[in-house]
Amino acid sequence: MTVESVPVLDLRQDVALLTAAIMDINSVSGNETALADAVENGLRAIPGLEIVRDGDAIVARTNLGRPERVILAGHLDTVPLPVTEGARGTVPSTWVSGVPGSGVLYGRGATDMKGGVAVQLALAATMFDGGAEPAKDVTFVFYDHEEVEAEKSGLGRLVRNYPELLHGDFAILLEPTNGTVEGGCNGTMRFEATTVGEAAHSARAWMGHNAIHDAAPILARLAAYEPQTINVDGLDYRESLNAVKIHGGTAGNVIPDRCVVEINYRFAPDKNVEQAEAHVRELLAGFDVARTDAAAGARPGLNHPAAASFVAAVGAEPKPKYGWTDVARFSELGVPAVNFGPGDALLAHKDNEHVDADAIRECFRALRLWLAD
C-alpha cells in the first residue's frame, strides 16, 4: 500500500465520529493492514509515544516515569460482513438518524470493537491536552486476528515477540460491556467423544453395530448435567457444558460405524485447564474422549488497587465475563485485567450490529478522568 492510499484518521474528532471512520475501513480478520496503517500513522503524529509495530499489531507507550502503568488493549479485526441482503451491520457504517454523530451507529464492528478502538485512539491523542500529563503511564495495544483461531492472534504474537512491552500493573480490554466493568473471564475447552461400531447394510442391521446409538448415553449425561455457578473473588461465574455438534454415518443404507459428539465446556476461573479437563472426563468416564482445544480463564483481579480504583471511578457494580476474552492472556502474564467498553456484547457479530454514540462518549469520558486521577 502506498503512502497516498493509507486512510487518514483524525484522532481528535468526536470519538463517535472517529468510531464511524474506523468502521468504514474494512478489517475482516486477515485484512487488517489498511486499518493498522491508519492507526500507526495517527499514533506517530502524537509526540511522546514510543511505537512498535509487529505485523498488523501496534504498541504505543508513554514513558513518563510514573509508578503505575496501565494497558489499554483492543483488536482491530472483525468477523466477516453479513451476507443477508439489506443487513445494516456491514461496511460502510450508517447513522440511523441520518445525522453523523447523532443517535445510533450501525455497521460491522460497531460493538465488537471499533468503538473501543476509537476510545483508545482518542485517549492517546488528547491525554496531554490542557498542559497536564496523565497520572499513569499508559500502554496502548492494537492487534490483529482476534476473531479467528488462537494461533493467529496478534496479541499472542506480541506476547511471544515483545513480552517486555506488555508489562503493566493493570490492563483494560475495551471489549463491549455496556459501560460496566466485567472482571476476568470463563475458560473454554472443546472435546470430541467418539463411539465406534461396525458397518453393515441397513437391511441386515443385526450384522453390524450402530455407533450413533452408542452415543445416546453421552448425550443423556450431558442433558442431565447441572452446570455450576461458582463465586470467584466476589463474582458469580456461570458454567456450561454442552454438545455443540454431532456427526456420523456414511449413507442412508449403511449402519454407522463411527460417531463423534463435539462438546464445549465453559468453566469458571477457579479451575485451571487440567482441573477442568478432569471434570469432563469424570462425567464421561467409560467413553473415548479427546480434548481438541483449551484456553484458561482469568480471575477478576478486582482486589488489585488499580482495579479497585477503576471500579470506583466507573461507579457501576462489576459483573463477571462469561465468554472468553484476551484478559486471559494478560492474566497469564501476571497482569490483572478487566473488560470495559461501549456497546452491548449481545449485538456482536449480528447482522444489525450497532452502538449508541453517547455510550462511546461516556466510555471515553470515564477512562480519561481515571487516567488523569
LOKEGU-245382 format. One record per residue (C-alpha): residue number from 1; x, y, z; residue in three letters. Coordinates in Angstrom, 1 decimal, padded with zeros to 4 digits, always signed. Layout:
BEGIN
- NUM | X | Y | Z | Ala
...
% end
This chain:
BEGIN
- 1 | +000.0 | +000.0 | +000.0 | Met
- 2 | +001.4 | +003.4 | -001.0 | Thr
- 3 | +001.5 | +006.3 | +001.5 | Val
- 4 | -001.1 | +008.1 | -000.6 | Glu
- 5 | -003.6 | +005.2 | -000.2 | Ser
- 6 | -003.3 | +004.8 | +003.5 | Val
- 7 | -006.6 | +006.0 | +005.1 | Pro
- 8 | -006.2 | +009.1 | +007.3 | Val
- 9 | -007.8 | +009.1 | +010.7 | Leu
- 10 | -008.4 | +012.4 | +012.6 | Asp
- 11 | -007.9 | +011.2 | +016.2 | Leu
- 12 | -009.1 | +014.5 | +017.6 | Arg
- 13 | -012.5 | +014.5 | +016.2 | Gln
- 14 | -015.6 | +013.5 | +018.3 | Asp
- 15 | -015.0 | +009.9 | +019.4 | Val
- 16 | -018.3 | +008.7 | +018.0 | Ala
- 17 | -017.4 | +010.1 | +014.6 | Leu
- 18 | -013.9 | +008.5 | +014.9 | Leu
- 19 | -015.7 | +005.2 | +015.5 | Thr
- 20 | -017.6 | +005.6 | +012.2 | Ala
- 21 | -014.4 | +006.4 | +010.4 | Ala
- 22 | -012.6 | +003.3 | +011.8 | Ile
- 23 | -015.6 | +001.1 | +010.9 | Met
- 24 | -015.5 | +002.4 | +007.3 | Asp
- 25 | -012.1 | +000.7 | +006.9 | Ile
- 26 | -012.9 | -002.9 | +006.2 | Asn
- 27 | -010.8 | -005.0 | +008.6 | Ser
- 28 | -012.3 | -008.5 | +008.5 | Val
- 29 | -009.7 | -010.9 | +010.0 | Ser
- 30 | -006.8 | -011.3 | +007.7 | Gly
- 31 | -007.5 | -007.9 | +006.1 | Asn
- 32 | -006.4 | -005.6 | +008.9 | Glu
- 33 | -003.4 | -003.9 | +007.2 | Thr
- 34 | -005.2 | -000.8 | +005.9 | Ala
- 35 | -006.6 | -000.1 | +009.4 | Leu
- 36 | -003.3 | -000.9 | +011.1 | Ala
- 37 | -001.5 | +001.5 | +008.7 | Asp
- 38 | -004.0 | +004.3 | +009.6 | Ala
- 39 | -003.7 | +003.6 | +013.3 | Val
- 40 | +000.1 | +003.6 | +013.2 | Glu
- 41 | +000.2 | +006.9 | +011.2 | Asn
- 42 | -002.2 | +008.6 | +013.6 | Gly
- 43 | -000.2 | +007.5 | +016.6 | Leu
- 44 | +003.1 | +008.5 | +015.1 | Arg
- 45 | +001.8 | +012.1 | +014.9 | Ala
- 46 | +001.4 | +012.2 | +018.7 | Ile
- 47 | +004.6 | +013.4 | +020.5 | Pro
- 48 | +005.9 | +011.4 | +023.4 | Gly
- 49 | +004.8 | +007.9 | +022.3 | Leu
- 50 | +007.2 | +005.0 | +021.8 | Glu
- 51 | +005.7 | +003.0 | +019.0 | Ile
- 52 | +006.5 | -000.6 | +017.9 | Val
- 53 | +004.7 | -002.4 | +015.1 | Arg
- 54 | +004.7 | -006.2 | +014.7 | Asp
- 55 | +002.8 | -007.3 | +011.6 | Gly
- 56 | -000.6 | -005.7 | +011.9 | Asp
- 57 | -000.3 | -005.2 | +015.7 | Ala
- 58 | +000.8 | -001.8 | +017.2 | Ile
- 59 | +002.0 | -000.9 | +020.6 | Val
- 60 | +002.3 | +002.7 | +021.7 | Ala
- 61 | +003.7 | +003.6 | +025.1 | Arg
- 62 | +004.2 | +006.7 | +027.3 | Thr
- 63 | +007.4 | +006.8 | +029.3 | Asn
- 64 | +006.7 | +009.4 | +032.0 | Leu
- 65 | +008.3 | +007.5 | +034.9 | Gly
- 66 | +005.0 | +007.1 | +036.6 | Arg
- 67 | +004.9 | +004.5 | +039.5 | Pro
- 68 | +001.9 | +002.8 | +037.8 | Glu
- 69 | +001.5 | +001.5 | +034.2 | Arg
- 70 | -001.9 | +000.8 | +032.7 | Val
- 71 | -002.5 | -001.2 | +029.5 | Ile
- 72 | -005.5 | -000.4 | +027.2 | Leu
- 73 | -006.0 | -003.0 | +024.6 | Ala
- 74 | -008.3 | -003.8 | +021.7 | Gly
- 75 | -008.4 | -005.8 | +018.5 | His
- 76 | -008.6 | -004.2 | +015.0 | Leu
- 77 | -010.3 | -007.1 | +013.2 | Asp
- 78 | -014.0 | -008.0 | +012.8 | Thr
- 79 | -015.9 | -011.1 | +011.8 | Val
- 80 | -016.9 | -011.4 | +008.1 | Pro
- 81 | -019.5 | -009.0 | +006.8 | Leu
- 82 | -023.2 | -010.1 | +006.8 | Pro
- 83 | -024.5 | -011.9 | +003.8 | Val
- 84 | -028.2 | -011.1 | +004.4 | Thr
- 85 | -029.5 | -008.6 | +001.9 | Glu
- 86 | -030.3 | -005.3 | +003.5 | Gly
- 87 | -028.4 | -006.0 | +006.7 | Ala
- 88 | -027.3 | -002.9 | +008.5 | Arg
- 89 | -024.3 | -004.4 | +010.3 | Gly
- 90 | -021.9 | -004.0 | +007.3 | Thr
- 91 | -019.3 | -001.6 | +005.9 | Val
- 92 | -019.5 | +001.3 | +005.4 | Pro
- 93 | -021.3 | +002.4 | +008.6 | Ser
- 94 | -024.6 | +004.3 | +008.8 | Thr
- 95 | -026.2 | +006.6 | +011.2 | Trp
- 96 | -029.8 | +005.7 | +011.7 | Val
- 97 | -030.7 | +009.3 | +012.4 | Ser
- 98 | -029.0 | +010.4 | +009.2 | Gly
- 99 | -027.0 | +012.9 | +011.2 | Val
- 100 | -023.4 | +011.9 | +011.7 | Pro
- 101 | -022.5 | +011.7 | +015.4 | Gly
- 102 | -026.2 | +011.6 | +016.5 | Ser
- 103 | -028.0 | +008.6 | +017.9 | Gly
- 104 | -027.2 | +005.0 | +016.8 | Val
- 105 | -024.4 | +003.9 | +014.6 | Leu
- 106 | -024.8 | +000.7 | +012.6 | Tyr
- 107 | -022.1 | -001.4 | +010.9 | Gly
- 108 | -019.7 | -004.3 | +011.3 | Arg
- 109 | -017.5 | -003.7 | +014.3 | Gly
- 110 | -019.9 | -001.1 | +016.0 | Ala
- 111 | -019.8 | -003.1 | +019.2 | Thr
- 112 | -017.0 | -005.6 | +018.6 | Asp
- 113 | -015.0 | -003.5 | +018.9 | Met
- 114 | -014.4 | -000.4 | +016.8 | Lys
- 115 | -015.9 | +001.8 | +019.5 | Gly
- 116 | -013.3 | +000.6 | +022.0 | Gly
- 117 | -010.5 | +001.1 | +019.5 | Val
- 118 | -011.8 | +004.7 | +018.9 | Ala
- 119 | -011.7 | +005.4 | +022.6 | Val
- 120 | -008.1 | +004.2 | +022.8 | Gln
- 121 | -007.0 | +006.4 | +019.9 | Leu
- 122 | -008.9 | +009.4 | +021.2 | Ala
- 123 | -007.3 | +009.0 | +024.7 | Leu
- 124 | -003.8 | +008.7 | +023.1 | Ala
- 125 | -004.4 | +011.9 | +021.1 | Ala
- 126 | -005.8 | +014.0 | +023.9 | Thr
- 127 | -004.2 | +012.8 | +027.1 | Met
- 128 | -001.6 | +015.6 | +027.1 | Phe
- 129 | -004.2 | +018.3 | +026.4 | Asp
- 130 | -004.5 | +021.2 | +028.8 | Gly
- 131 | -000.8 | +021.1 | +029.7 | Gly
- 132 | -001.4 | +018.2 | +032.1 | Ala
- 133 | +000.3 | +014.8 | +031.8 | Glu
- 134 | -001.6 | +011.6 | +032.7 | Pro
- 135 | -001.1 | +010.4 | +036.3 | Ala
- 136 | -000.3 | +006.9 | +035.0 | Lys
- 137 | +002.0 | +005.6 | +032.2 | Asp
- 138 | -000.2 | +004.1 | +029.5 | Val
- 139 | +000.5 | +001.3 | +027.0 | Thr
- 140 | -002.0 | +001.2 | +024.1 | Phe
- 141 | -002.2 | -002.1 | +022.3 | Val
- 142 | -003.9 | -002.6 | +019.0 | Phe
- 143 | -003.8 | -006.1 | +017.5 | Tyr
- 144 | -005.0 | -008.3 | +014.6 | Asp
- 145 | -006.6 | -011.7 | +014.2 | His
- 146 | -008.6 | -011.9 | +017.4 | Glu
- 147 | -011.8 | -013.3 | +015.7 | Glu
- 148 | -010.1 | -016.4 | +014.3 | Val
- 149 | -008.1 | -019.4 | +015.7 | Glu
- 150 | -005.9 | -018.6 | +018.7 | Ala
- 151 | -002.6 | -019.5 | +017.0 | Glu
- 152 | -003.1 | -016.5 | +014.6 | Lys
- 153 | -003.7 | -014.0 | +017.4 | Ser
- 154 | -001.8 | -010.8 | +017.0 | Gly
- 155 | -001.8 | -010.3 | +020.8 | Leu
- 156 | -000.4 | -013.8 | +021.2 | Gly
- 157 | +002.3 | -012.9 | +018.7 | Arg
- 158 | +003.2 | -009.7 | +020.7 | Leu
- 159 | +003.5 | -011.9 | +023.9 | Val
- 160 | +006.0 | -014.1 | +022.1 | Arg
- 161 | +008.0 | -011.3 | +020.3 | Asn
- 162 | +007.8 | -008.3 | +022.7 | Tyr
- 163 | +006.8 | -009.5 | +026.1 | Pro
- 164 | +008.6 | -006.6 | +027.7 | Glu
- 165 | +006.2 | -004.2 | +026.0 | Leu
- 166 | +003.2 | -005.8 | +027.8 | Leu
- 167 | +004.4 | -005.3 | +031.3 | His
- 168 | +002.0 | -003.4 | +033.4 | Gly
- 169 | +000.2 | -003.1 | +036.7 | Asp
- 170 | -003.3 | -003.4 | +035.3 | Phe
- 171 | -005.0 | -003.9 | +031.9 | Ala
- 172 | -008.3 | -002.9 | +030.4 | Ile
- 173 | -009.6 | -004.7 | +027.4 | Leu
- 174 | -012.1 | -002.5 | +025.6 | Leu
- 175 | -014.5 | -005.2 | +024.6 | Glu
- 176 | -018.2 | -004.3 | +024.7 | Pro
- 177 | -019.6 | -004.4 | +028.3 | Thr
- 178 | -022.3 | -001.7 | +028.1 | Asn
- 179 | -020.0 | +000.5 | +030.1 | Gly
- 180 | -019.8 | -001.8 | +033.1 | Thr
- 181 | -016.6 | -003.4 | +034.4 | Val
- 182 | -016.6 | -007.1 | +033.7 | Glu
- 183 | -013.9 | -008.9 | +035.7 | Gly
- 184 | -011.9 | -011.8 | +034.4 | Gly
- 185 | -013.5 | -014.4 | +032.1 | Cys
- 186 | -014.5 | -018.0 | +031.9 | Asn
- 187 | -012.2 | -020.6 | +030.4 | Gly
- 188 | -013.2 | -022.7 | +027.4 | Thr
- 189 | -012.3 | -026.1 | +026.1 | Met
- 190 | -013.6 | -028.5 | +023.4 | Arg
- 191 | -013.7 | -032.2 | +023.3 | Phe
- 192 | -014.6 | -035.0 | +020.9 | Glu
- 193 | -016.3 | -038.1 | +022.3 | Ala
- 194 | -016.2 | -040.9 | +019.9 | Thr
- 195 | -018.1 | -044.2 | +019.7 | Thr
- 196 | -017.1 | -047.0 | +017.3 | Val
- 197 | -019.4 | -049.6 | +015.9 | Gly
- 198 | -019.4 | -052.0 | +012.9 | Glu
- 199 | -020.7 | -051.1 | +009.5 | Ala
- 200 | -023.4 | -053.2 | +007.8 | Ala
- 201 | -026.2 | -053.0 | +005.3 | His
- 202 | -029.2 | -051.4 | +007.0 | Ser
- 203 | -031.4 | -054.3 | +005.6 | Ala
- 204 | -029.2 | -056.6 | +007.7 | Arg
- 205 | -028.6 | -054.3 | +010.7 | Ala
- 206 | -028.1 | -057.2 | +013.0 | Trp
- 207 | -024.8 | -057.9 | +011.2 | Met
- 208 | -023.3 | -054.6 | +012.4 | Gly
- 209 | -023.3 | -052.3 | +015.4 | His
- 210 | -024.7 | -048.8 | +015.4 | Asn
- 211 | -022.2 | -046.2 | +016.7 | Ala
- 212 | -024.8 | -043.4 | +016.6 | Ile
- 213 | -027.0 | -045.3 | +019.0 | His
- 214 | -024.0 | -045.8 | +021.3 | Asp
- 215 | -023.7 | -042.0 | +021.6 | Ala
- 216 | -027.0 | -041.8 | +023.3 | Ala
- 217 | -025.6 | -042.2 | +026.8 | Pro
- 218 | -023.1 | -039.4 | +026.1 | Ile
- 219 | -026.0 | -037.1 | +025.2 | Leu
- 220 | -028.0 | -038.3 | +028.2 | Ala
- 221 | -025.2 | -037.4 | +030.6 | Arg
- 222 | -024.8 | -034.0 | +029.1 | Leu
- 223 | -028.5 | -033.3 | +029.1 | Ala
- 224 | -028.7 | -034.3 | +032.8 | Ala
- 225 | -025.7 | -032.3 | +033.8 | Tyr
- 226 | -026.4 | -029.4 | +036.1 | Glu
- 227 | -023.8 | -026.6 | +035.5 | Pro
- 228 | -022.4 | -024.8 | +038.5 | Gln
- 229 | -022.3 | -021.2 | +039.4 | Thr
- 230 | -019.1 | -020.5 | +041.2 | Ile
- 231 | -018.1 | -017.4 | +043.1 | Asn
- 232 | -014.6 | -016.3 | +042.3 | Val
- 233 | -013.2 | -013.2 | +044.2 | Asp
- 234 | -016.7 | -011.9 | +044.7 | Gly
- 235 | -018.2 | -012.5 | +041.2 | Leu
- 236 | -020.5 | -015.4 | +040.2 | Asp
- 237 | -019.4 | -017.2 | +037.1 | Tyr
- 238 | -021.9 | -019.4 | +035.4 | Arg
- 239 | -020.6 | -022.5 | +033.8 | Glu
- 240 | -022.0 | -024.5 | +030.8 | Ser
- 241 | -021.3 | -027.9 | +029.3 | Leu
- 242 | -023.0 | -028.8 | +026.1 | Asn
- 243 | -022.9 | -030.9 | +023.0 | Ala
- 244 | -022.5 | -028.5 | +020.1 | Val
- 245 | -022.2 | -030.8 | +017.1 | Lys
- 246 | -022.6 | -034.4 | +016.3 | Ile
- 247 | -021.7 | -036.3 | +013.1 | His
- 248 | -021.5 | -039.9 | +012.0 | Gly
- 249 | -022.7 | -042.3 | +009.3 | Gly
- 250 | -021.8 | -042.6 | +005.6 | Thr
- 251 | -025.1 | -043.3 | +003.8 | Ala
- 252 | -028.8 | -043.9 | +004.3 | Gly
- 253 | -028.5 | -047.6 | +003.9 | Asn
- 254 | -025.4 | -048.2 | +006.0 | Val
- 255 | -025.3 | -048.9 | +009.7 | Ile
- 256 | -022.8 | -046.2 | +011.0 | Pro
- 257 | -019.5 | -047.5 | +012.4 | Asp
- 258 | -018.4 | -044.2 | +013.9 | Arg
- 259 | -020.0 | -041.2 | +015.7 | Cys
- 260 | -018.4 | -038.1 | +017.1 | Val
- 261 | -020.0 | -035.8 | +019.6 | Val
- 262 | -018.3 | -032.4 | +019.9 | Glu
- 263 | -018.6 | -030.8 | +023.3 | Ile
- 264 | -017.8 | -027.3 | +024.7 | Asn
- 265 | -017.2 | -026.6 | +028.3 | Tyr
- 266 | -017.2 | -023.1 | +029.7 | Arg
- 267 | -015.6 | -023.2 | +033.1 | Phe
- 268 | -015.2 | -020.7 | +035.9 | Ala
- 269 | -011.7 | -019.2 | +036.5 | Pro
- 270 | -011.3 | -021.1 | +039.8 | Asp
- 271 | -010.1 | -024.0 | +037.7 | Lys
- 272 | -007.1 | -024.4 | +035.5 | Asn
- 273 | -007.2 | -026.3 | +032.2 | Val
- 274 | -006.1 | -029.6 | +033.8 | Glu
- 275 | -008.8 | -029.4 | +036.5 | Gln
- 276 | -011.5 | -028.5 | +034.0 | Ala
- 277 | -010.5 | -031.4 | +031.8 | Glu
- 278 | -010.5 | -033.8 | +034.7 | Ala
- 279 | -014.1 | -032.7 | +035.5 | His
- 280 | -015.3 | -033.5 | +032.0 | Val
- 281 | -013.5 | -036.8 | +031.8 | Arg
- 282 | -015.1 | -037.8 | +035.1 | Glu
- 283 | -018.6 | -037.1 | +033.8 | Leu
- 284 | -017.9 | -039.0 | +030.6 | Leu
- 285 | -016.0 | -041.9 | +032.2 | Ala
- 286 | -016.0 | -045.0 | +030.0 | Gly
- 287 | -016.1 | -043.2 | +026.7 | Phe
- 288 | -013.3 | -042.3 | +024.3 | Asp
- 289 | -012.8 | -038.6 | +024.9 | Val
- 290 | -010.1 | -036.4 | +023.3 | Ala
- 291 | -009.5 | -032.7 | +024.2 | Arg
- 292 | -009.2 | -030.7 | +021.0 | Thr
- 293 | -008.8 | -027.1 | +022.2 | Asp
- 294 | -008.4 | -025.3 | +025.5 | Ala
- 295 | -007.9 | -021.7 | +026.8 | Ala
- 296 | -007.7 | -020.9 | +030.5 | Ala
- 297 | -009.9 | -018.3 | +032.1 | Gly
- 298 | -008.8 | -015.3 | +034.2 | Ala
- 299 | -009.6 | -014.4 | +037.7 | Arg
- 300 | -011.2 | -011.0 | +038.1 | Pro
- 301 | -008.3 | -009.4 | +040.0 | Gly
- 302 | -010.6 | -006.7 | +041.4 | Leu
- 303 | -008.7 | -006.7 | +044.6 | Asn
- 304 | -005.7 | -005.1 | +042.9 | His
- 305 | -005.5 | -001.3 | +043.9 | Pro
- 306 | -005.6 | -000.1 | +040.3 | Ala
- 307 | -008.7 | -002.3 | +039.5 | Ala
- 308 | -010.4 | -001.2 | +042.7 | Ala
- 309 | -009.8 | +002.5 | +041.9 | Ser
- 310 | -011.1 | +001.9 | +038.3 | Phe
- 311 | -014.3 | +000.2 | +039.5 | Val
- 312 | -014.9 | +003.0 | +041.9 | Ala
- 313 | -014.4 | +005.6 | +039.1 | Ala
- 314 | -016.9 | +003.8 | +036.8 | Val
- 315 | -019.4 | +003.6 | +039.6 | Gly
- 316 | -021.4 | +000.6 | +038.5 | Ala
- 317 | -021.4 | -002.8 | +040.2 | Glu
- 318 | -018.8 | -005.1 | +038.4 | Pro
- 319 | -020.0 | -008.2 | +036.7 | Lys
- 320 | -018.4 | -011.5 | +035.6 | Pro
- 321 | -017.4 | -012.1 | +031.9 | Lys
- 322 | -019.0 | -015.4 | +030.9 | Tyr
- 323 | -017.3 | -015.6 | +027.5 | Gly
- 324 | -013.6 | -015.9 | +026.9 | Trp
- 325 | -011.6 | -012.8 | +026.1 | Thr
- 326 | -008.0 | -011.8 | +025.9 | Asp
- 327 | -008.0 | -010.7 | +029.5 | Val
- 328 | -006.8 | -014.3 | +030.0 | Ala
- 329 | -003.6 | -013.6 | +028.1 | Arg
- 330 | -002.8 | -010.7 | +030.4 | Phe
- 331 | -003.7 | -012.8 | +033.4 | Ser
- 332 | -001.1 | -015.4 | +032.2 | Glu
- 333 | +001.5 | -012.6 | +032.1 | Leu
- 334 | +000.6 | -011.7 | +035.7 | Gly
- 335 | -001.3 | -008.5 | +034.8 | Val
- 336 | -004.7 | -008.2 | +036.4 | Pro
- 337 | -007.2 | -007.3 | +033.7 | Ala
- 338 | -010.9 | -006.4 | +033.2 | Val
- 339 | -013.2 | -005.9 | +030.3 | Asn
- 340 | -014.7 | -002.4 | +029.9 | Phe
- 341 | -016.1 | -000.9 | +026.7 | Gly
- 342 | -019.0 | +000.7 | +024.9 | Pro
- 343 | -021.8 | -001.3 | +023.3 | Gly
- 344 | -023.9 | -004.4 | +024.1 | Asp
- 345 | -021.9 | -007.7 | +023.7 | Ala
- 346 | -025.1 | -009.5 | +022.7 | Leu
- 347 | -025.1 | -007.4 | +019.4 | Leu
- 348 | -021.6 | -008.5 | +018.4 | Ala
- 349 | -021.4 | -010.4 | +015.1 | His
- 350 | -025.1 | -009.8 | +014.4 | Lys
- 351 | -026.5 | -008.5 | +011.1 | Asp
- 352 | -027.8 | -005.4 | +012.9 | Asn
- 353 | -024.7 | -004.7 | +015.0 | Glu
- 354 | -024.9 | -001.2 | +016.4 | His
- 355 | -023.8 | +001.1 | +019.2 | Val
- 356 | -025.2 | +004.3 | +020.7 | Asp
- 357 | -022.9 | +007.4 | +020.1 | Ala
- 358 | -023.3 | +008.5 | +023.7 | Asp
- 359 | -022.2 | +005.2 | +025.0 | Ala
- 360 | -018.8 | +005.7 | +023.2 | Ile
- 361 | -018.5 | +009.2 | +024.5 | Arg
- 362 | -019.3 | +008.1 | +028.1 | Glu
- 363 | -016.6 | +005.3 | +027.9 | Cys
- 364 | -014.1 | +007.9 | +026.7 | Phe
- 365 | -015.0 | +010.3 | +029.5 | Arg
- 366 | -014.8 | +007.7 | +032.2 | Ala
- 367 | -011.3 | +006.5 | +031.1 | Leu
- 368 | -009.9 | +009.9 | +030.6 | Arg
- 369 | -010.9 | +011.1 | +034.1 | Leu
- 370 | -009.5 | +007.9 | +035.7 | Trp
- 371 | -006.2 | +008.2 | +033.8 | Leu
- 372 | -005.8 | +011.8 | +035.0 | Ala
- 373 | -006.5 | +010.9 | +038.6 | Asp
% end
